[in-house]
Amino acid sequence: MRSLTIPILFLLMPLAEIAAFIFVGREVGVGMTLLLVLASAIVGAMLLRIQGFGVLRKIQQASQTGADPGRQLVHGVMIIVAAFLLIIPGFISDIIGLLLFIPAVRDIGWSIVKNRLTIVTTGMTGGARGFSRGPEPNRDEGRRAGPQIIDLDDDEFSRTDSRGRTDPNERDRLK
């Protein structure tokens, strides 16, 4: 029965949206109904921009401090879904979309989802977990002891034989 819930929801949702259009159209008129649908799409795009940048800033702050940005990532996904629900025509989807823009509702969603997610973080010395932007200067000494790696593009590298001639076919072979 659990596997049938989502397909039934996808079948019933358009019917519920049509019924909502008919009800709202009867109450306020066709022109006002169309204006409401257009206004909800504009509001959805504006809220996506405003709250989306806020969540991106929080993700960046969490990754700079080494904290786990999983909650902020899930909030970002919920904001995108909320904006999508507001942009598509329909009053029921608009109500769900507006609810997803409320941070308390997103926190409830996060509490439901967090136990089902696996968040992989980079390992750091000292047993700490987190995200890093690169090696810190005091932790880099151990890495300098190994071979140095020089990264070249194809146009920056060519092989020459013992006579100093370049073989264009040698370029792709490793020796």
FIKOLZA-1660 file (N, C-alpha, C; in steps of 0.1 Angstrom, whole numbers, plus 5000, padded with zeros to 4 digits):
% residues 175
   i   px   py   pz ch aa at
   1 5008 4988 5000  A  M  N
   1 5000 5000 5000  A  M CA
   1 5009 5013 5000  A  M  C
   2 5020 5012 5007  A  R  N
   2 5029 5023 5008  A  R CA
   2 5034 5028 4994  A  R  C
   3 5037 5018 4985  A  S  N
   3 5042 5021 4972  A  S CA
   3 5031 5028 4963  A  S  C
   4 5019 5027 4966  A  L  N
   4 5008 5033 4958  A  L CA
   4 5005 5047 4963  A  L  C
   5 5010 5052 4974  A  T  N
   5 5007 5065 4979  A  T CA
   5 5011 5076 4969  A  T  C
   6 5023 5076 4964  A  I  N
   6 5028 5087 4956  A  I CA
   6 5021 5087 4942  A  I  C
   7 5019 5075 4935  A  P  N
   7 5011 5076 4923  A  P CA
   7 4997 5080 4924  A  P  C
   8 4990 5076 4935  A  I  N
   8 4977 5081 4938  A  I CA
   8 4977 5096 4940  A  I  C
   9 4987 5101 4948  A  L  N
   9 4988 5115 4950  A  L CA
   9 4989 5123 4937  A  L  C
  10 4998 5118 4928  A  F  N
  10 5000 5125 4915  A  F CA
  10 4987 5124 4907  A  F  C
  11 4979 5114 4908  A  L  N
  11 4966 5114 4901  A  L CA
  11 4956 5123 4907  A  L  C
  12 4955 5124 4920  A  L  N
  12 4945 5132 4927  A  L CA
  12 4948 5146 4927  A  L  C
  13 4961 5150 4927  A  M  N
  13 4965 5164 4929  A  M CA
  13 4959 5173 4917  A  M  C
  14 4961 5169 4905  A  P  N
  14 4955 5177 4894  A  P CA
  14 4940 5179 4895  A  P  C
  15 4933 5168 4900  A  L  N
  15 4918 5169 4901  A  L CA
  15 4915 5179 4912  A  L  C
  16 4923 5178 4923  A  A  N
  16 4920 5188 4934  A  A CA
  16 4923 5202 4930  A  A  C
  17 4934 5204 4922  A  E  N
  17 4937 5217 4916  A  E CA
  17 4926 5223 4907  A  E  C
  18 4921 5214 4899  A  I  N
  18 4910 5218 4890  A  I CA
  18 4897 5222 4898  A  I  C
  19 4894 5214 4908  A  A  N
  19 4883 5218 4917  A  A CA
  19 4885 5231 4924  A  A  C
  20 4898 5234 4929  A  A  N
  20 4901 5246 4935  A  A CA
  20 4899 5258 4925  A  A  C
  21 4904 5256 4913  A  F  N
  21 4902 5266 4903  A  F CA
  21 4887 5269 4900  A  F  C
  22 4879 5259 4900  A  I  N
  22 4865 5261 4898  A  I CA
  22 4859 5269 4909  A  I  C
  23 4862 5265 4921  A  F  N
  23 4857 5271 4933  A  F CA
  23 4861 5286 4934  A  F  C
  24 4874 5288 4933  A  V  N
  24 4879 5302 4934  A  V CA
  24 4873 5310 4922  A  V  C
  25 4873 5305 4910  A  G  N
  25 4867 5312 4898  A  G CA
  25 4853 5316 4900  A  G  C
  26 4845 5307 4907  A  R  N
  26 4831 5310 4909  A  R CA
  26 4829 5321 4920  A  R  C
  27 4839 5321 4930  A  E  N
  27 4838 5331 4940  A  E CA
  27 4843 5345 4936  A  E  C
  28 4854 5346 4929  A  V  N
  28 4860 5359 4927  A  V CA
  28 4860 5363 4912  A  V  C
  29 4857 5353 4903  A  G  N
  29 4856 5356 4889  A  G CA
  29 4869 5351 4882  A  G  C
  30 4868 5350 4869  A  V  N
  30 4878 5344 4861  A  V CA
  30 4891 5353 4860  A  V  C
  31 4888 5366 4858  A  G  N
  31 4900 5375 4857  A  G CA
  31 4908 5376 4870  A  G  C
  32 4901 5377 4881  A  M  N
  32 4908 5377 4894  A  M CA
  32 4915 5364 4897  A  M  C
  33 4909 5353 4893  A  T  N
  33 4916 5340 4895  A  T CA
  33 4929 5340 4887  A  T  C
  34 4929 5344 4875  A  L  N
  34 4941 5344 4866  A  L CA
  34 4951 5354 4872  A  L  C
  35 4947 5365 4878  A  L  N
  35 4956 5375 4885  A  L CA
  35 4962 5368 4897  A  L  C
  36 4954 5361 4904  A  L  N
  36 4960 5354 4916  A  L CA
  36 4971 5343 4912  A  L  C
  37 4968 5336 4901  A  V  N
  37 4978 5326 4897  A  V CA
  37 4991 5333 4892  A  V  C
  38 4989 5344 4885  A  L  N
  38 5001 5352 4880  A  L CA
  38 5008 5358 4892  A  L  C
  39 5001 5363 4902  A  A  N
  39 5008 5369 4914  A  A CA
  39 5015 5359 4922  A  A  C
  40 5010 5347 4923  A  S  N
  40 5017 5336 4930  A  S CA
  40 5029 5332 4923  A  S  C
  41 5030 5332 4910  A  A  N
  41 5042 5329 4903  A  A CA
  41 5052 5340 4905  A  A  C
  42 5049 5352 4905  A  I  N
  42 5058 5363 4907  A  I CA
  42 5063 5363 4922  A  I  C
  43 5054 5360 4931  A  V  N
  43 5059 5359 4945  A  V CA
  43 5068 5348 4947  A  V  C
  44 5066 5336 4941  A  G  N
  44 5074 5325 4942  A  G CA
  44 5088 5328 4936  A  G  C
  45 5089 5335 4925  A  A  N
  45 5102 5338 4920  A  A CA
  45 5110 5348 4929  A  A  C
  46 5103 5358 4935  A  M  N
  46 5109 5367 4944  A  M CA
  46 5114 5360 4957  A  M  C
  47 5105 5352 4962  A  L  N
  47 5109 5345 4975  A  L CA
  47 5121 5335 4972  A  L  C
  48 5121 5329 4961  A  L  N
  48 5133 5320 4957  A  L CA
  48 5145 5329 4957  A  L  C
  49 5145 5340 4951  A  R  N
  49 5157 5349 4951  A  R CA
  49 5161 5353 4965  A  R  C
  50 5152 5358 4972  A  I  N
  50 5155 5364 4986  A  I CA
  50 5160 5353 4995  A  I  C
  51 5152 5342 4997  A  Q  N
  51 5155 5332 5007  A  Q CA
  51 5166 5323 5001  A  Q  C
  52 5167 5321 4988  A  G  N
  52 5177 5313 4982  A  G CA
  52 5191 5318 4985  A  G  C
  53 5193 5332 4983  A  F  N
  53 5206 5338 4986  A  F CA
  53 5209 5337 5001  A  F  C
  54 5199 5338 5009  A  G  N
  54 5202 5336 5024  A  G CA
  54 5207 5323 5027  A  G  C
  55 5201 5312 5021  A  V  N
  55 5205 5299 5024  A  V CA
  55 5219 5296 5018  A  V  C
  56 5221 5301 5007  A  L  N
  56 5235 5300 5001  A  L CA
  56 5245 5306 5010  A  L  C
  57 5242 5318 5016  A  R  N
  57 5252 5324 5025  A  R CA
  57 5254 5316 5037  A  R  C
  58 5243 5310 5042  A  K  N
  58 5245 5301 5054  A  K CA
  58 5253 5288 5051  A  K  C
  59 5251 5283 5039  A  I  N
  59 5259 5271 5035  A  I CA
  59 5273 5275 5034  A  I  C
  60 5276 5286 5029  A  Q  N
  60 5290 5291 5027  A  Q CA
  60 5296 5293 5041  A  Q  C
  61 5289 5299 5050  A  Q  N
  61 5294 5301 5064  A  Q CA
  61 5297 5288 5071  A  Q  C
  62 5287 5279 5069  A  A  N
  62 5289 5265 5076  A  A CA
  62 5301 5258 5070  A  A  C
  63 5304 5259 5057  A  S  N
  63 5315 5252 5051  A  S CA
  63 5328 5259 5055  A  S  C
  64 5328 5272 5057  A  Q  N
  64 5340 5279 5061  A  Q CA
  64 5344 5276 5075  A  Q  C
  65 5334 5275 5084  A  T  N
  65 5337 5272 5098  A  T CA
  65 5340 5257 5100  A  T  C
  66 5337 5249 5090  A  G  N
  66 5339 5234 5092  A  G CA
  66 5327 5227 5097  A  G  C
  67 5316 5234 5099  A  A  N
  67 5304 5228 5104  A  A CA
  67 5297 5220 5093  A  A  C
  68 5288 5212 5097  A  D  N
  68 5280 5203 5087  A  D CA
  68 5269 5211 5081  A  D  C
  69 5270 5214 5068  A  P  N
  69 5259 5222 5061  A  P CA
  69 5247 5214 5057  A  P  C
  70 5245 5202 5062  A  G  N
  70 5234 5193 5057  A  G CA
  70 5221 5199 5059  A  G  C
  71 5218 5205 5071  A  R  N
  71 5205 5212 5073  A  R CA
  71 5203 5223 5063  A  R  C
  72 5213 5231 5061  A  Q  N
  72 5211 5242 5051  A  Q CA
  72 5209 5237 5037  A  Q  C
  73 5216 5226 5033  A  L  N
  73 5214 5221 5020  A  L CA
  73 5199 5216 5018  A  L  C
  74 5194 5209 5028  A  V  N
  74 5180 5204 5028  A  V CA
  74 5171 5216 5027  A  V  C
  75 5174 5227 5035  A  H  N
  75 5165 5239 5034  A  H CA
  75 5166 5245 5020  A  H  C
  76 5177 5245 5014  A  G  N
  76 5178 5250 5001  A  G CA
  76 5170 5242 4991  A  G  C
  77 5170 5229 4992  A  V  N
  77 5162 5221 4983  A  V CA
  77 5147 5223 4986  A  V  C
  78 5143 5225 4998  A  M  N
  78 5129 5228 5001  A  M CA
  78 5125 5241 4996  A  M  C
  79 5134 5251 4996  A  I  N
  79 5131 5264 4990  A  I CA
  79 5129 5263 4975  A  I  C
  80 5137 5255 4969  A  I  N
  80 5136 5254 4954  A  I CA
  80 5122 5247 4951  A  I  C
  81 5119 5237 4959  A  V  N
  81 5106 5230 4957  A  V CA
  81 5094 5239 4960  A  V  C
  82 5096 5248 4970  A  A  N
  82 5085 5257 4973  A  A CA
  82 5083 5267 4962  A  A  C
  83 5094 5272 4956  A  A  N
  83 5093 5282 4945  A  A CA
  83 5087 5275 4933  A  A  C
  84 5091 5263 4930  A  F  N
  84 5085 5255 4919  A  F CA
  84 5070 5254 4921  A  F  C
  85 5066 5250 4933  A  L  N
  85 5051 5249 4936  A  L CA
  85 5044 5262 4935  A  L  C
  86 5050 5273 4938  A  L  N
  86 5044 5286 4936  A  L CA
  86 5043 5290 4922  A  L  C
  87 5053 5287 4914  A  I  N
  87 5053 5291 4900  A  I CA
  87 5043 5283 4892  A  I  C
  88 5042 5270 4894  A  I  N
  88 5032 5263 4886  A  I CA
  88 5018 5267 4890  A  I  C
  89 5009 5267 4881  A  P  N
  89 4995 5272 4884  A  P CA
  89 4988 5262 4893  A  P  C
  90 4981 5267 4903  A  G  N
  90 4973 5259 4912  A  G CA
  90 4973 5265 4926  A  G  C
  91 4962 5265 4933  A  F  N
  91 4960 5271 4946  A  F CA
  91 4965 5261 4957  A  F  C
  92 4963 5249 4956  A  I  N
  92 4967 5239 4966  A  I CA
  92 4982 5238 4966  A  I  C
  93 4989 5238 4954  A  S  N
  93 5003 5238 4954  A  S CA
  93 5009 5251 4959  A  S  C
  94 5002 5262 4957  A  D  N
  94 5006 5275 4962  A  D CA
  94 5006 5275 4978  A  D  C
  95 4996 5269 4984  A  I  N
  95 4995 5268 4998  A  I CA
  95 5007 5260 5003  A  I  C
  96 5010 5248 4997  A  I  N
  96 5021 5240 5001  A  I CA
  96 5034 5247 4999  A  I  C
  97 5035 5254 4988  A  G  N
  97 5047 5262 4985  A  G CA
  97 5050 5273 4996  A  G  C
  98 5039 5280 4999  A  L  N
  98 5040 5291 5009  A  L CA
  98 5044 5285 5023  A  L  C
  99 5039 5274 5026  A  L  N
  99 5042 5267 5039  A  L CA
  99 5057 5264 5039  A  L  C
 100 5062 5259 5028  A  L  N
 100 5076 5255 5027  A  L CA
 100 5086 5267 5028  A  L  C
 101 5081 5279 5026  A  F  N
 101 5090 5291 5027  A  F CA
 101 5091 5295 5042  A  F  C
 102 5083 5289 5051  A  I  N
 102 5084 5293 5065  A  I CA
 102 5095 5284 5071  A  I  C
 103 5105 5290 5077  A  P  N
 103 5116 5283 5083  A  P CA
 103 5112 5272 5093  A  P  C
 104 5102 5275 5101  A  A  N
 104 5097 5265 5111  A  A CA
 104 5092 5252 5104  A  A  C
 105 5085 5254 5093  A  V  N
 105 5080 5242 5086  A  V CA
 105 5092 5235 5079  A  V  C
 106 5102 5242 5074  A  R  N
 106 5114 5235 5069  A  R CA
 106 5121 5228 5080  A  R  C
 107 5122 5233 5092  A  D  N
 107 5128 5226 5103  A  D CA
 107 5121 5213 5106  A  D  C
 108 5108 5213 5105  A  I  N
 108 5100 5201 5107  A  I CA
 108 5104 5191 5096  A  I  C
 109 5105 5195 5084  A  G  N
 109 5109 5187 5073  A  G CA
 109 5123 5181 5075  A  G  C
 110 5132 5190 5080  A  W  N
 110 5146 5186 5082  A  W CA
 110 5146 5175 5093  A  W  C
 111 5138 5176 5104  A  S  N
 111 5138 5166 5114  A  S CA
 111 5133 5153 5109  A  S  C
 112 5124 5153 5099  A  I  N
 112 5119 5141 5093  A  I CA
 112 5129 5134 5084  A  I  C
 113 5137 5143 5077  A  V  N
 113 5146 5138 5066  A  V CA
 113 5160 5134 5072  A  V  C
 114 5164 5141 5083  A  K  N
 114 5178 5140 5087  A  K CA
 114 5182 5126 5090  A  K  C
 115 5174 5118 5095  A  N  N
 115 5177 5104 5099  A  N CA
 115 5178 5095 5087  A  N  C
 116 5173 5099 5076  A  R  N
 116 5173 5091 5063  A  R CA
 116 5185 5095 5054  A  R  C
 117 5192 5106 5057  A  L  N
 117 5203 5110 5049  A  L CA
 117 5216 5106 5054  A  L  C
 118 5226 5104 5045  A  T  N
 118 5240 5102 5049  A  T CA
 118 5248 5114 5044  A  T  C
 119 5254 5121 5053  A  I  N
 119 5262 5133 5049  A  I CA
 119 5276 5129 5051  A  I  C
 120 5284 5130 5040  A  V  N
 120 5298 5127 5040  A  V CA
 120 5306 5139 5041  A  V  C
 121 5314 5140 5051  A  T  N
 121 5323 5151 5054  A  T CA
 121 5337 5147 5052  A  T  C
 122 5346 5157 5049  A  T  N
 122 5360 5154 5047  A  T CA
 122 5366 5152 5061  A  T  C
 123 5376 5143 5062  A  G  N
 123 5383 5140 5074  A  G CA
 123 5394 5150 5076  A  G  C
 124 5395 5155 5089  A  M  N
 124 5406 5164 5092  A  M CA
 124 5414 5158 5104  A  M  C
 125 5426 5163 5106  A  T  N
 125 5434 5158 5116  A  T CA
 125 5428 5161 5130  A  T  C
 126 5432 5153 5140  A  G  N
 126 5427 5156 5153  A  G CA
 126 5413 5150 5156  A  G  C
 127 5408 5142 5146  A  G  N
 127 5395 5136 5148  A  G CA
 127 5383 5145 5145  A  G  C
 128 5386 5157 5141  A  A  N
 128 5375 5167 5138  A  A CA
 128 5369 5163 5125  A  A  C
 129 5356 5166 5123  A  R  N
 129 5350 5164 5110  A  R CA
 129 5346 5178 5105  A  R  C
 130 5345 5179 5092  A  G  N
 130 5341 5191 5087  A  G CA
 130 5345 5193 5072  A  G  C
 131 5342 5204 5067  A  F  N
 131 5345 5208 5053  A  F CA
 131 5357 5217 5054  A  F  C
 132 5366 5216 5044  A  S  N
 132 5377 5225 5044  A  S CA
 132 5379 5231 5030  A  S  C
 133 5385 5243 5030  A  R  N
 133 5388 5249 5017  A  R CA
 133 5401 5245 5011  A  R  C
 134 5409 5239 5019  A  G  N
 134 5422 5235 5015  A  G CA
 134 5431 5232 5027  A  G  C
 135 5443 5228 5025  A  P  N
 135 5452 5226 5036  A  P CA
 135 5456 5239 5043  A  P  C
 136 5456 5238 5056  A  E  N
 136 5460 5250 5064  A  E CA
 136 5476 5250 5064  A  E  C
 137 5482 5262 5065  A  P  N
 137 5496 5262 5064  A  P CA
 137 5504 5254 5074  A  P  C
 138 5499 5253 5087  A  N  N
 138 5506 5245 5096  A  N CA
 138 5504 5230 5095  A  N  C
 139 5495 5226 5087  A  R  N
 139 5492 5211 5085  A  R CA
 139 5498 5207 5071  A  R  C
 140 5505 5215 5064  A  D  N
 140 5509 5212 5051  A  D CA
 140 5523 5206 5051  A  D  C
 141 5531 5205 5062  A  E  N
 141 5544 5200 5062  A  E CA
 141 5545 5186 5058  A  E  C
 142 5536 5177 5063  A  G  N
 142 5536 5163 5059  A  G CA
 142 5534 5161 5045  A  G  C
 143 5527 5169 5038  A  R  N
 143 5524 5167 5024  A  R CA
 143 5536 5171 5015  A  R  C
 144 5545 5180 5020  A  R  N
 144 5556 5184 5012  A  R CA
 144 5567 5173 5011  A  R  C
 145 5566 5163 5020  A  A  N
 145 5577 5153 5020  A  A CA
 145 5575 5144 5008  A  A  C
 146 5563 5142 5002  A  G  N
 146 5561 5133 4991  A  G CA
 146 5565 5140 4978  A  G  C
 147 5563 5133 4967  A  P  N
 147 5567 5138 4954  A  P CA
 147 5558 5150 4950  A  P  C
 148 5565 5160 4944  A  Q  N
 148 5557 5171 4939  A  Q CA
 148 5550 5168 4926  A  Q  C
 149 5538 5173 4925  A  I  N
 149 5530 5171 4913  A  I CA
 149 5529 5184 4906  A  I  C
 150 5532 5184 4893  A  I  N
 150 5530 5196 4885  A  I CA
 150 5519 5193 4875  A  I  C
 151 5509 5201 4875  A  D  N
 151 5497 5199 4866  A  D CA
 151 5499 5208 4854  A  D  C
 152 5500 5201 4842  A  L  N
 152 5501 5208 4830  A  L CA
 152 5489 5205 4821  A  L  C
 153 5486 5215 4813  A  D  N
 153 5476 5212 4802  A  D CA
 153 5483 5206 4790  A  D  C
 154 5475 5201 4781  A  D  N
 154 5480 5194 4769  A  D CA
 154 5489 5204 4761  A  D  C
 155 5485 5216 4760  A  D  N
 155 5493 5225 4751  A  D CA
 155 5506 5230 4758  A  D  C
 156 5508 5227 4771  A  E  N
 156 5519 5232 4779  A  E CA
 156 5530 5221 4780  A  E  C
 157 5528 5209 4773  A  F  N
 157 5537 5198 4775  A  F CA
 157 5540 5192 4761  A  F  C
 158 5553 5188 4759  A  S  N
 158 5556 5180 4747  A  S CA
 158 5568 5172 4750  A  S  C
 159 5570 5160 4744  A  R  N
 159 5581 5151 4746  A  R CA
 159 5591 5153 4734  A  R  C
 160 5603 5152 4738  A  T  N
 160 5614 5153 4727  A  T CA
 160 5622 5140 4728  A  T  C
 161 5627 5136 4717  A  D  N
 161 5636 5124 4717  A  D CA
 161 5650 5128 4720  A  D  C
 162 5660 5119 4720  A  S  N
 162 5674 5122 4723  A  S CA
 162 5680 5132 4714  A  S  C
 163 5675 5134 4702  A  R  N
 163 5680 5143 4692  A  R CA
 163 5673 5157 4693  A  R  C
 164 5663 5158 4702  A  G  N
 164 5657 5171 4704  A  G CA
 164 5645 5173 4695  A  G  C
 165 5641 5162 4688  A  R  N
 165 5629 5163 4679  A  R CA
 165 5616 5160 4687  A  R  C
 166 5606 5166 4684  A  T  N
 166 5593 5164 4690  A  T CA
 166 5584 5155 4682  A  T  C
 167 5579 5144 4688  A  D  N
 167 5570 5135 4681  A  D CA
 167 5556 5138 4685  A  D  C
 168 5548 5143 4676  A  P  N
 168 5534 5147 4679  A  P CA
 168 5526 5135 4684  A  P  C
 169 5529 5123 4680  A  N  N
 169 5521 5111 4684  A  N CA
 169 5525 5107 4699  A  N  C
 170 5536 5111 4704  A  E  N
 170 5541 5107 4717  A  E CA
 170 5533 5115 4728  A  E  C
 171 5526 5125 4724  A  R  N
 171 5520 5134 4733  A  R CA
 171 5510 5126 4742  A  R  C
 172 5503 5116 4737  A  D  N
 172 5492 5110 4744  A  D CA
 172 5497 5097 4751  A  D  C
 173 5509 5093 4749  A  R  N
 173 5515 5081 4755  A  R CA
 173 5523 5084 4768  A  R  C
 174 5521 5076 4777  A  L  N
 174 5529 5077 4790  A  L CA
 174 5541 5068 4789  A  L  C
 175 5553 5073 4793  A  K  N
 175 5565 5064 4794  A  K CA
 175 5571 5064 4807  A  K  C
% end
